[in-house]
């Protein structure tokens, strides 16, 4: 996984500036995702990258936390104006996450 971490760290700045290739399909996917979420849900997004999807979903839920293997992607996600809390994994491993349904209402990836 170290190679993937390095790749995404190097790519983070360029990736953050890339436009969405198929805006219509992206919006359809967001709306479909929103249909499964409740305003009271706390969401965990695995592989959040720069946090762009989390930002778009944040207004539909009580809270959203992003996780990614790339510290540079997380750095962008934590930039001012982003409405998510974000963390990077260590050594490319998400480890074990134990939680109850009251803590996390949905997981997206």
N, C-alpha and C positions, 0 to 999 in steps of 0.2 A: 503494500500500500504506500510505502514511502514515495515510490515513483509517481503515483497518482497525486499525492499531496503536492509534490514539487511541480508537477504539470499544472495543476489548478492554481497554485500560488503564482506561477509565472504568467498564467493566462488571465488572472482576475481582473486587472485593469482594462484589458481589451474586451473581455467578456461583458463587463459592466456597461460598456459603451455600445454594444451590439444591439441593433433594433430587433424586435420580435419578427421572425420571418413570416409567420402566418397569423396576423393579428386576429382574424375571424375565428380560426381554430383555437387560439389561445383564450379568447374571450368565452367561447363555448365551453371549454374545459373549466375555466374559472366559475362560470355560472353553474355548471353541473356539480362542481365541488361544493359551492355555496349551498346547493340544494340539500346536501347531506349534513350541513353544519347548523347548529343552533346558536343564537346570540349569547347563550350562557356557556358555550364550549370553550375550553382552553385547548389550544391546538399545538402539537409538536410537529414541526416539519423537518424530516430527515433529508439531508442533502439540499439545504436551502440556498446554497451558493451565495449570491450577493443580496438575497432577501427580497428580490423584486416580487415574487409570488406572495410571500408572506405579507408584504405591504399592501397588496391588492386585496388580500383576504382579511386583513386586520380589522376593518370596519364591520365585518360580518360576525365576529366572535368576541368573546370576553377578553381573550389574550392569545398571543401566538409566540412560540419560542422556536427559533431555528437552530439547526445543528449542521455542521459541515466539517469535512476533513481538512479544508484549506483555511489556515489562519488569515491569509490575505483576503479571501472571499468574505470571511466573517468580519474583517476590518471594514470592508465596504458596507456590509449589512449594518454595522454599528454606527455608521457615519451619521452626523446630525440630520434630522428629518426622517430617519427610519423609525418606524413604530414597533420594532420587534426587539426582543432580547435574543442574543445569539451567542453560541459557544462553539469552539472548535474541539474536535476530538483529539486524543493523544495517540500518536503512532498509527493513525488511520483506523482506529478501532472505536466503535461506539460503546463498547463495554455492555454491561447489563443494566437496563433501566427497569426499575421496579416502581410501579405506581398503582394507585387505585383509580377507578373510573371517575371519582369525584375530582381528581387532580387533572387528568387529561381526558377530554371528551372526544378527541379525534387525533389521528396521526396521518399526515400526508407526506408523500415522498415524490 
